[in-house]
């Protein structure tokens, strides 16, 4: 682990998506990837104070507003046999 990270998010409440209970931790990021979660000793070139905030490392939001497209897309209707 480097002594100096690209980014360190400090003191947030980590919700990691595994179903485990949320926990207080720092998150370090280097070269666009999470490099450490826990008590990060090294400093960051940039640091974010996340006290009182949720931190969700690796979270991907799959939500879109194209859900209803299945009702208006002619391509979708052809697949369902409605056209």
Helices and strands as residue ranges (DSSP letters): E 4-14, E 23-30, E 33-38, E 43-49, E 54-55, H 69-72, H 74-80
